[in-house]
Amino acid sequence: MPLLAMFVARAMMILAVIGSFSMYFYVTVLRFSPLLGRPRVVYLRPPTFQWDRADHRNVIIVTDSPNDPNIIGDLFNQHPKVFYVEQPLYPFEMFKNLNYTRKSEYNGQVRAFLDNLFHCRLNGYRDYLTFLSHPRLSSPRFRLSSKALSSPPLCRKEVSTYTNESDFLKDCPLLNAKWVSIVCARKMHIVLSLYAKRAPGGVLAGLLPLMTSQSMATRVLHFVRDPRAVVWEMVSKDRHSEKNSHQLTTLENKIMKRCVQLNTDSDFLRSLPSDLAQQYQIIRYEDVGRNLVKTADIAFKFAGIDRTAEVNEYVKRQKPGINNDDDSSWRLAMDMRVVAMIDQHCAHVIEKLGYKPVLNKRTLRNLNYSLLDNNINVV
């Protein structure tokens, strides 16, 4: 019996070690990290820029969903002089959710990070870059969506797809803070894509300091889509939310909360001083499918960045009419009662962004009936 007890004790110890490996790895990656409120260096002298600061542009593309295909970001990513990063605040959100950083510190951390990123000061974020670039910690799509982060000198060759961890890390080693800062400084423009709820304070207004800063003068391009499609993404995660009145009430509370967020962000433009209004632009997801060439013209003109041959070639390669009325899965699957709730609670933002209310189940299911209000030109 003593021998059996000894074997059991050793087995339990091995299981404990294996079970805690992931936690240990995270803590090891994050030790002494600025994300834990103990930054080695927060504000650093930026590397030498190889262009005139007067020609430099900072742009943030804001999306209402973390999963929307970001064709606007893809357009800027083709530009050889643009340093583009897809969802750079995702690691901060993960650190907060996993309790590796205090929730109360999140807003200050992401504000400081965005300021440093727009000045190409990343030497204080070595562990953040490790998290972002390791396929076991972050999805490889975040790095692969950026030509700057997935091409030489940060990768051995230009990489566009992920096959397996070994080959990926061989071609694209973990990001080095010094070299990322240098690559960033060599680019003339910086463009980021952010999910609105990850912005400081969880709202677009949290980006205002970046817009008012004379050294950054950041422009915000709000890439919106039909609020009903945005809410459907939330609703579809719970396929049993429409079965009875109690579940419908719970669902309606979630819809109300999401609509408050969308309404707040849609009123962002009204809260801007007149001299900052020109730094904010809305583009509808559905308008991209209707006319990608026009959308590209609007986006680059707003950003103050010249289109290049690489961008024009990318536009030509895209299939015409990406989708004239966004992906219509929500129209075919959503219960009319839920649609009515969204139309009621999101009425303000639906009208402001140029969408029509759904009158009845017949118009909901009829995909030939456009829910875009052509009398309202958002872009």
Disulfide bonds with the S-S distance in Angstrom:
Cys120-Cys184 2.04
Cys155-Cys172 2.00
Cys259-Cys346 1.89
